[in-house]
């Protein structure tokens, strides 16, 4: 089998990045997009755009002999060197040649300590063992979307709606019948203020678990709106002019993602949150998206654990569909001694002195 190759993307490829990731084997995702790359500069991470050409196994259904993967790496720096993190990537039909090529390419990068990879493939013991056998070290779950609810949009509106729980279907129909109004506001400082205020109503005004600082959300929403890959939905249950609920959905790649949400507890019409999501799903189907990711649940074995920080949200999301678990992260270690020193000693000290992004913790 021919070897895979890795190179840096050309300026033209970077300019067309969001269109190109849709051709990836996994169809592309929010965390591989240009807007996400721009957002992560907020955390001091610089984007590295990689292009991987990988051989396909003999007799592949497509009839092609190779597949191209556009992979976003986020580069950070710590005291012992640089690191790359490839969120939800790279994803290939055959990971073995990709790992080999990425290792060879990364070794030629001065000062690169480790490459953290995260193939967007469903989790199984066999797949984990396969990647460990390729010399990767299993790391932790980095993304909240490692365990999530992913809905198949390709089946169409009628079949998708029928797949929801009876409660969700009843809530959507009831909200429509009672006049719950859904609008798609333009991104603006006022829209950001309203969205953030609704997000803070969770947990008695503290916000949901793991919530970032306000400036991060402003950056995230601005970058996705500017790229044309993000939209707000606000729901109204009265004529006060103030939204009762709001969500922000990203549309980069072939998977739409329910990224942020919030609502006022004093609702006059029940079912608004379900109707907002159903409206966003209908829009995603019209846009040709293939999947809708509800962005985060506990792992399946903790779905009913009330101590899990996502427990409350998961009870709502699981009425749309079951949990899908994807692979955890894996470390492609380039300098074992320095990497072990970082893991065992330096990391804890360094982040007490200087806070940094969570990418290599």
Residue pairs with C-beta under 8 A, 6 or more apart in sequence:
1 55
1 57
1 58
1 97
2 55
2 66
3 55
3 97
3 100
3 101
4 52
4 53
4 54
4 55
4 92
4 97
4 98
4 100
4 101
5 52
5 53
5 101
6 50
6 51
6 52
6 101
6 102
6 104
6 105
7 50
7 51
7 105
8 48
8 49
8 50
8 51
9 17
9 49
9 50
9 51
9 70
13 20
13 49
13 51
13 70
14 34
14 49
17 33
17 34
17 37
17 49
17 70
17 72
18 28
18 33
18 34
18 35
18 227
18 229
18 252
18 253
20 70
21 28
21 29
21 32
21 33
21 70
21 72
21 252
21 253
22 28
22 253
22 254
23 68
23 70
24 32
24 68
24 69
24 70
24 89
24 91
24 253
25 67
25 69
25 91
25 92
25 93
26 88
26 89
26 91
26 120
26 121
27 253
27 254
27 255
27 290
27 291
28 70
28 252
28 253
28 254
28 255
29 88
29 120
29 252
29 253
29 255
29 257
29 293
30 36
30 229
30 250
30 252
30 253
30 255
30 257
30 259
30 293
31 72
31 87
31 88
31 143
31 145
32 70
32 71
32 72
32 87
32 88
32 89
32 252
32 253
33 72
33 224
33 227
33 229
33 250
33 252
33 253
34 227
34 252
35 220
35 223
35 224
35 226
35 227
35 229
35 230
35 250
35 252
36 72
36 87
36 223
36 224
36 252
37 47
37 49
37 72
37 74
38 47
38 223
38 227
39 216
39 219
39 220
39 223
39 224
40 47
40 74
40 357
41 47
42 215
42 216
42 219
43 76
43 356
43 357
43 359
44 76
44 77
44 356
44 357
45 74
45 75
45 76
45 85
45 357
45 359
46 74
46 75
46 76
47 72
47 73
47 74
47 75
48 72
48 73
48 74
48 75
48 84
49 70
49 71
49 72
49 73
50 70
50 71
50 72
50 73
50 86
50 90
50 105
51 68
51 69
51 70
51 71
52 68
52 69
52 70
52 71
52 90
52 92
52 98
52 101
52 102
53 66
53 67
53 68
53 69
54 66
54 67
54 68
54 69
54 92
54 93
54 94
54 97
54 98
54 101
55 65
55 66
55 94
55 97
56 62
56 64
56 65
56 66
56 67
56 93
56 94
57 93
57 94
60 93
67 92
67 93
69 89
69 90
69 91
69 92
69 98
71 86
71 89
71 90
72 86
72 87
72 89
73 84
73 85
73 86
73 115
74 84
74 85
74 86
74 87
74 359
75 82
75 83
75 84
76 82
76 83
76 85
76 356
76 357
76 359
76 360
77 83
78 113
78 342
78 346
78 347
78 350
78 356
78 360
79 346
79 350
80 113
80 338
80 341
80 342
80 346
81 111
81 112
81 113
81 335
81 338
82 109
82 111
82 112
82 113
83 112
83 113
83 114
83 115
83 116
83 359
83 360
84 106
84 112
84 114
84 115
84 116
85 115
85 116
85 118
85 142
85 329
85 359
85 360
86 115
86 116
86 117
86 118
87 118
87 142
87 143
88 118
88 119
88 120
88 143
88 145
88 326
89 117
89 118
89 119
89 120
90 98
90 102
90 117
90 119
91 119
91 120
91 121
92 98
92 119
95 119
95 130
95 131
95 134
96 134
99 117
99 131
99 134
99 135
99 136
99 332
100 134
102 115
102 117
102 332
103 115
103 135
103 332
103 334
106 112
106 115
106 332
106 334
107 334
112 334
113 333
113 334
113 335
113 338
113 339
113 342
114 331
114 332
114 333
114 334
114 335
114 339
114 360
115 331
115 332
115 334
116 139
116 142
116 329
116 330
116 331
116 332
116 359
116 360
117 136
117 329
117 330
117 332
118 142
118 143
118 327
118 328
118 329
118 330
119 131
119 327
120 326
120 327
121 127
121 326
121 327
122 324
122 325
122 326
122 327
123 146
123 325
123 326
123 327
123 328
127 327
128 138
128 327
128 328
131 138
131 327
131 330
132 138
132 330
135 332
136 330
136 331
136 332
137 330
137 331
137 333
138 328
138 329
138 330
139 328
139 329
139 330
139 331
140 328
140 329
141 147
141 328
141 329
142 328
142 329
142 358
142 359
143 326
144 210
144 295
144 296
144 310
145 257
145 293
145 295
145 296
145 326
146 325
146 326
146 327
146 328
147 296
147 297
147 298
147 299
147 300
147 323
147 324
147 325
147 326
148 293
148 294
148 295
148 296
148 297
148 323
148 324
148 326
149 293
149 294
149 297
149 317
149 318
149 320
149 321
149 322
149 323
149 324
150 255
150 291
150 292
150 293
150 294
150 321
150 324
151 160
151 163
151 281
151 291
151 292
151 293
151 294
151 320
151 321
152 160
152 290
152 291
153 160
153 256
153 281
153 284
153 285
153 289
153 290
153 291
153 292
154 290
154 291
155 163
156 285
157 282
157 285
160 281
160 285
161 169
161 172
161 278
162 169
163 321
164 172
164 319
164 320
164 321
165 319
165 320
167 319
168 274
168 319
168 320
170 271
171 270
171 271
171 274
171 275
172 271
172 274
172 275
172 278
174 269
174 270
174 271
175 269
175 270
175 271
175 272
175 274
175 275
176 275
178 237
178 269
179 237
179 269
180 235
180 236
180 237
180 269
180 271
180 272
180 275
181 235
181 236
181 237
182 233
182 234
182 235
182 236
182 275
182 276
182 279
183 233
183 234
183 235
183 236
183 243
184 231
184 232
184 233
184 234
185 191
185 232
185 234
187 221
187 222
187 225
187 230
187 232
191 232
191 234
192 217
192 218
192 221
194 234
194 242
194 243
194 246
195 217
195 221
195 232
195 246
195 248
195 260
195 262
196 214
196 217
196 262
197 262
198 243
198 245
198 246
198 261
198 262
198 263
198 264
199 207
199 208
199 211
199 217
199 260
199 261
199 262
200 206
200 207
200 262
201 262
201 263
201 264
201 265
202 208
202 262
203 209
208 309
208 313
209 309
209 310
210 309
217 260
220 259
221 230
221 232
221 248
223 230
224 230
224 248
224 250
224 252
225 231
227 252
229 250
229 251
229 252
230 248
230 249
230 250
230 251
230 252
230 259
231 248
231 249
231 251
231 280
231 283
232 246
232 247
232 248
233 246
233 247
233 248
233 249
233 276
233 279
233 280
234 243
234 245
234 246
235 243
235 244
235 245
235 246
235 263
235 272
235 273
235 275
235 276
236 242
236 243
236 244
237 244
237 267
237 268
237 269
237 272
238 244
238 268
242 264
243 264
244 263
244 264
244 267
244 268
244 269
244 272
245 261
245 262
245 263
245 264
245 267
245 272
245 273
245 276
246 261
246 262
246 263
246 276
247 258
247 260
247 261
247 273
247 276
247 277
247 280
248 259
248 260
248 261
249 256
249 257
249 258
249 259
249 280
249 284
250 256
250 257
250 259
251 284
251 287
251 289
254 288
254 289
254 290
254 291
255 289
255 290
255 291
255 292
255 293
256 280
256 281
256 284
256 287
256 289
256 291
256 292
256 293
257 292
257 293
257 295
258 277
258 280
258 292
258 293
258 294
258 295
259 295
261 273
261 276
263 272
263 273
273 316
277 294
277 320
280 292
281 292
284 292
294 317
294 320
294 321
296 310
296 313
296 314
296 317
297 303
297 310
297 313
297 314
297 317
297 318
297 323
298 305
298 308
298 310
298 311
298 314
298 323
299 323
299 325
300 323
300 325
302 308
302 311
303 314
303 318
303 323
304 311
305 311
308 314
314 323
331 339
333 339
342 360
347 360
347 361
350 356
351 361
